[in-house]
């Protein structure tokens, strides 16, 4: 199986198609379920735990978090003295 993190999401793909899961959680209706959470990475991780193979889960959650917020989870929006943010 190809690593699903690198699948490009087409604009509004059909359910079950390649890229749908990424579109749904980063651009579609799933975004509202986790992005406004106090801990968005953890919320997305919880939502995806039963949908993504465990060996890819942390990587996918971090990449999709980055797609939405344009910084990595550990960068903490510039509050991490050791990170780039």
C-alpha positions in Angstrom: 0.0 0.0 0.0 1.3 3.4 -0.9 1.8 5.8 2.0 -1.6 7.7 2.1 0.0 10.9 3.4 1.3 11.7 -0.1 -2.0 11.3 -2.0 -3.0 14.6 -3.5 -6.5 15.5 -2.6 -8.6 16.6 -5.6 -11.1 19.4 -5.0 -14.2 17.8 -3.5 -13.5 14.1 -4.4 -16.2 11.5 -4.2 -16.5 9.3 -1.1 -14.3 6.3 -1.3 -12.0 7.8 -4.0 -8.3 8.3 -3.7 -7.7 11.5 -1.7 -11.2 11.7 -0.2 -10.1 11.1 3.4 -7.5 13.9 3.2 -9.9 16.3 1.6 -12.6 15.5 4.1 -10.4 16.2 7.2 -8.4 19.2 5.8 -10.8 21.1 3.6 -14.2 19.5 3.9 -16.8 19.0 6.6 -14.4 17.1 8.9 -12.2 20.2 9.4 -14.8 21.7 11.8 -14.7 18.5 14.0 -11.1 19.0 15.1 -9.5 22.4 14.0 -11.2 24.5 16.7 -10.4 22.0 19.5 -8.1 23.1 22.3 -5.8 20.3 21.2 -6.3 19.9 17.5 -3.6 17.3 16.8 -5.0 15.0 19.4 -8.5 15.5 18.2 -7.6 14.7 14.6 -5.6 11.7 15.9 -8.6 10.4 17.7 -10.9 10.8 14.7 -8.5 9.0 12.3 -7.4 6.2 14.7 -10.0 3.8 13.2 -9.6 4.9 9.6 -5.8 4.9 9.1 -3.3 2.1 9.6 -1.4 2.6 12.9 2.0 2.7 11.2 1.0 5.8 9.3 -1.3 7.5 11.8 1.1 9.9 13.6 2.7 10.9 10.3 -0.6 11.6 8.6 -2.0 13.6 11.5 1.1 15.8 11.7 1.1 16.4 7.9 -2.6 17.2 7.8 -2.2 19.5 10.8 0.6 21.2 8.9 -1.7 21.5 5.8 -4.3 23.3 7.9 -2.3 25.5 10.3 0.9 26.0 8.2 3.2 25.1 11.1 4.2 21.7 12.6 2.6 20.6 15.8 5.8 20.9 17.9 6.4 24.5 16.7 3.4 25.6 18.9 2.8 28.8 16.8 6.2 30.3 17.8 5.9 29.5 21.5 8.5 26.8 21.4 12.0 28.3 22.1 13.7 25.4 20.4 11.4 25.2 17.3 11.1 27.4 14.2 7.7 28.8 14.9 
